[in-house]
Amino acid sequence: MPASHRQGELPEPDAFDEDEFRVWRSFLRTHRRISDELNRRLEREHGLPLLHYGVLITLITEPDRRLRMTDLADRVLTSPSGMTRAVARLADLGLVEREQSSGDRRSFVVHLTPLGVRRLREAQRTHHACVRELLFAGLRPAEVKRLAAIYDRVPAAVSDRST
């Protein structure tokens, strides 16, 4: 629980209760620990930082394995300039191709190459093992199922409030 306010300071507005604070802190720590370790392992074992892995995994989920750069940046949760740098590096490695959009000459489309699919599949072994080790290892299957149900409700609540 956060420390109470000092003499003369304004109190924290609408403070988290103890359980809310524990969940929030645990979520942040868990996300940071897993993201950092995933990045380290993917970089070391496959030469792919987590951002690049995110690009490849996002593209493979598309039916034609292609997306406009702006849509890709939105889905991977990075800035347009960060996406431009990531795609340039992935294109240099032959894992994606970047081409001008036929409908809008100002925008670009990124396409996953067959080599990109192979590299992604190799990296997925590391990704899945790392997530299982750091997130799921201490949980029973029923707890994983409950956690999935809880997290399934969170985006819906966020989406409902932002519209």
C-alpha positions as a Markdown table, in Angstrom:
| # | Residue | x | y | z |
|---|---|---|---|---|
| 1 | Met | 0.0 | 0.0 | 0.0 |
| 2 | Pro | 1.4 | 3.4 | -0.8 |
| 3 | Ala | 2.6 | 5.6 | 2.0 |
| 4 | Ser | 0.2 | 8.1 | 3.4 |
| 5 | His | 0.7 | 11.8 | 2.7 |
| 6 | Arg | 3.1 | 13.9 | 4.6 |
| 7 | Gln | 2.1 | 16.9 | 6.8 |
| 8 | Gly | 0.8 | 19.7 | 4.6 |
| 9 | Glu | 0.6 | 17.6 | 1.4 |
| 10 | Leu | -2.6 | 16.8 | -0.3 |
| 11 | Pro | -3.7 | 13.2 | 0.2 |
| 12 | Glu | -3.7 | 10.8 | -2.7 |
| 13 | Pro | -7.0 | 11.1 | -4.6 |
| 14 | Asp | -9.1 | 8.0 | -4.9 |
| 15 | Ala | -6.3 | 5.7 | -3.7 |
| 16 | Phe | -6.2 | 2.1 | -4.6 |
| 17 | Asp | -7.3 | -0.3 | -1.9 |
| 18 | Glu | -4.7 | -2.9 | -0.8 |
| 19 | Asp | -5.8 | -5.6 | -3.2 |
| 20 | Glu | -6.0 | -3.2 | -6.2 |
| 21 | Phe | -2.5 | -2.0 | -5.4 |
| 22 | Arg | -1.1 | -5.5 | -5.1 |
| 23 | Val | -2.6 | -6.6 | -8.4 |
| 24 | Trp | -1.4 | -3.5 | -10.2 |
| 25 | Arg | 2.2 | -3.8 | -8.8 |
| 26 | Ser | 2.3 | -7.5 | -9.5 |
| 27 | Phe | 1.0 | -7.0 | -13.0 |
| 28 | Leu | 3.7 | -4.3 | -13.8 |
| 29 | Arg | 6.5 | -6.4 | -12.2 |
| 30 | Thr | 5.4 | -9.6 | -14.1 |
| 31 | His | 5.1 | -7.8 | -17.4 |
| 32 | Arg | 8.5 | -6.1 | -17.0 |
| 33 | Arg | 10.2 | -9.3 | -15.9 |
| 34 | Ile | 8.8 | -11.4 | -18.7 |
| 35 | Ser | 9.3 | -8.8 | -21.4 |
| 36 | Asp | 12.9 | -8.2 | -20.4 |
| 37 | Glu | 13.7 | -11.9 | -20.3 |
| 38 | Leu | 11.9 | -12.6 | -23.6 |
| 39 | Asn | 13.8 | -9.8 | -25.2 |
| 40 | Arg | 17.1 | -11.1 | -23.9 |
| 41 | Arg | 16.5 | -14.7 | -24.9 |
| 42 | Leu | 15.0 | -13.9 | -28.3 |
| 43 | Glu | 17.9 | -11.6 | -29.1 |
| 44 | Arg | 20.5 | -14.1 | -27.9 |
| 45 | Glu | 19.1 | -17.2 | -29.4 |
| 46 | His | 17.5 | -15.8 | -32.6 |
| 47 | Gly | 18.9 | -12.3 | -33.2 |
| 48 | Leu | 15.3 | -11.0 | -32.8 |
| 49 | Pro | 14.5 | -8.4 | -30.2 |
| 50 | Leu | 11.0 | -8.7 | -28.8 |
| 51 | Leu | 9.7 | -5.8 | -31.0 |
| 52 | His | 10.8 | -7.7 | -34.1 |
| 53 | Tyr | 9.2 | -10.9 | -32.8 |
| 54 | Gly | 6.1 | -8.8 | -32.3 |
| 55 | Val | 6.1 | -7.7 | -35.9 |
| 56 | Leu | 6.5 | -11.2 | -37.2 |
| 57 | Ile | 3.9 | -12.8 | -34.9 |
| 58 | Thr | 1.4 | -10.0 | -35.8 |
| 59 | Leu | 1.9 | -10.5 | -39.6 |
| 60 | Ile | 1.5 | -14.2 | -39.4 |
| 61 | Thr | -1.9 | -13.8 | -37.9 |
| 62 | Glu | -3.2 | -11.9 | -41.0 |
| 63 | Pro | -4.8 | -14.1 | -43.7 |
| 64 | Asp | -2.5 | -12.7 | -46.4 |
| 65 | Arg | 0.4 | -12.1 | -44.0 |
| 66 | Arg | 0.5 | -8.4 | -44.7 |
| 67 | Leu | -0.5 | -5.1 | -43.0 |
| 68 | Arg | -0.2 | -1.4 | -43.6 |
| 69 | Met | 2.7 | 0.0 | -41.6 |
| 70 | Thr | 0.4 | 2.2 | -39.5 |
| 71 | Asp | -1.9 | -0.7 | -38.6 |
| 72 | Leu | 1.2 | -2.8 | -37.8 |
| 73 | Ala | 2.5 | -0.1 | -35.5 |
| 74 | Asp | -0.8 | 0.2 | -33.7 |
| 75 | Arg | -1.1 | -3.6 | -33.2 |
| 76 | Val | 2.5 | -4.0 | -32.0 |
| 77 | Leu | 2.0 | -1.0 | -29.7 |
| 78 | Thr | 5.0 | 1.0 | -31.0 |
| 79 | Ser | 5.5 | 4.4 | -32.6 |
| 80 | Pro | 5.5 | 4.9 | -36.4 |
| 81 | Ser | 9.2 | 5.7 | -36.3 |
| 82 | Gly | 9.9 | 2.7 | -34.1 |
| 83 | Met | 8.0 | 0.5 | -36.6 |
| 84 | Thr | 9.9 | 2.1 | -39.5 |
| 85 | Arg | 13.2 | 1.1 | -37.9 |
| 86 | Ala | 12.1 | -2.4 | -37.0 |
| 87 | Val | 10.7 | -3.1 | -40.5 |
| 88 | Ala | 13.9 | -1.7 | -42.1 |
| 89 | Arg | 16.0 | -4.2 | -40.1 |
| 90 | Leu | 13.6 | -7.1 | -40.7 |
| 91 | Ala | 13.7 | -6.3 | -44.4 |
| 92 | Asp | 17.5 | -6.2 | -44.4 |
| 93 | Leu | 17.4 | -9.8 | -42.9 |
| 94 | Gly | 14.9 | -10.9 | -45.6 |
| 95 | Leu | 12.2 | -11.6 | -43.0 |
| 96 | Val | 9.7 | -9.1 | -44.4 |
| 97 | Glu | 9.2 | -7.1 | -47.6 |
| 98 | Arg | 8.0 | -3.5 | -47.6 |
| 99 | Glu | 6.2 | -2.1 | -50.6 |
| 100 | Gln | 4.1 | 1.0 | -51.4 |
| 101 | Ser | 0.4 | 0.6 | -51.0 |
| 102 | Ser | -1.3 | 0.4 | -54.4 |
| 103 | Gly | -4.3 | 2.3 | -53.0 |
| 104 | Asp | -2.4 | 5.0 | -51.2 |
| 105 | Arg | 1.1 | 5.9 | -52.5 |
| 106 | Arg | 2.0 | 7.6 | -49.2 |
| 107 | Ser | 1.6 | 4.4 | -47.1 |
| 108 | Phe | 3.5 | 1.2 | -47.1 |
| 109 | Val | 2.5 | -2.4 | -46.7 |
| 110 | Val | 4.7 | -5.0 | -44.9 |
| 111 | His | 4.6 | -8.6 | -46.0 |
| 112 | Leu | 6.0 | -11.6 | -44.1 |
| 113 | Thr | 8.4 | -13.7 | -46.3 |
| 114 | Pro | 8.8 | -17.5 | -46.2 |
| 115 | Leu | 12.1 | -16.9 | -44.5 |
| 116 | Gly | 10.3 | -14.7 | -41.9 |
| 117 | Val | 7.9 | -17.6 | -41.2 |
| 118 | Arg | 10.7 | -20.0 | -40.6 |
| 119 | Arg | 12.6 | -17.6 | -38.3 |
| 120 | Leu | 9.4 | -16.9 | -36.4 |
| 121 | Arg | 8.6 | -20.6 | -35.9 |
| 122 | Glu | 12.1 | -21.1 | -34.5 |
| 123 | Ala | 11.8 | -18.2 | -32.2 |
| 124 | Gln | 8.3 | -19.3 | -31.0 |
| 125 | Arg | 10.0 | -22.3 | -29.3 |
| 126 | Thr | 12.0 | -19.9 | -27.2 |
| 127 | His | 9.1 | -17.5 | -26.6 |
| 128 | His | 6.7 | -20.3 | -25.5 |
| 129 | Ala | 9.2 | -21.9 | -23.2 |
| 130 | Cys | 10.1 | -18.6 | -21.6 |
| 131 | Val | 6.5 | -17.6 | -21.0 |
| 132 | Arg | 5.7 | -21.0 | -19.6 |
| 133 | Glu | 8.7 | -20.8 | -17.3 |
| 134 | Leu | 8.1 | -17.3 | -16.0 |
| 135 | Leu | 4.3 | -17.0 | -16.0 |
| 136 | Phe | 2.7 | -20.4 | -16.0 |
| 137 | Ala | 5.2 | -22.7 | -14.1 |
| 138 | Gly | 3.8 | -21.7 | -10.6 |
| 139 | Leu | 0.2 | -22.1 | -11.6 |
| 140 | Arg | -2.1 | -25.1 | -11.8 |
| 141 | Pro | -4.1 | -25.6 | -15.0 |
| 142 | Ala | -7.3 | -24.5 | -13.3 |
| 143 | Glu | -5.5 | -21.3 | -12.2 |
| 144 | Val | -4.3 | -20.6 | -15.8 |
| 145 | Lys | -7.9 | -21.1 | -17.0 |
| 146 | Arg | -9.2 | -18.7 | -14.3 |
| 147 | Leu | -6.5 | -16.1 | -15.1 |
| 148 | Ala | -7.4 | -16.3 | -18.8 |
| 149 | Ala | -11.1 | -15.7 | -18.0 |
| 150 | Ile | -10.2 | -12.7 | -15.9 |
| 151 | Tyr | -7.9 | -11.2 | -18.6 |
| 152 | Asp | -10.6 | -11.8 | -21.2 |
| 153 | Arg | -12.8 | -9.4 | -19.3 |
| 154 | Val | -10.3 | -6.6 | -19.0 |
| 155 | Pro | -10.0 | -5.5 | -22.7 |
| 156 | Ala | -13.8 | -5.6 | -23.0 |
| 157 | Ala | -14.1 | -3.2 | -20.0 |
| 158 | Val | -11.4 | -0.9 | -21.5 |
| 159 | Ser | -13.0 | -1.0 | -25.0 |
| 160 | Asp | -16.5 | -0.3 | -23.6 |
| 161 | Arg | -15.2 | 2.8 | -21.8 |
| 162 | Ser | -13.2 | 4.3 | -24.7 |
| 163 | Thr | -16.2 | 4.4 | -27.1 |
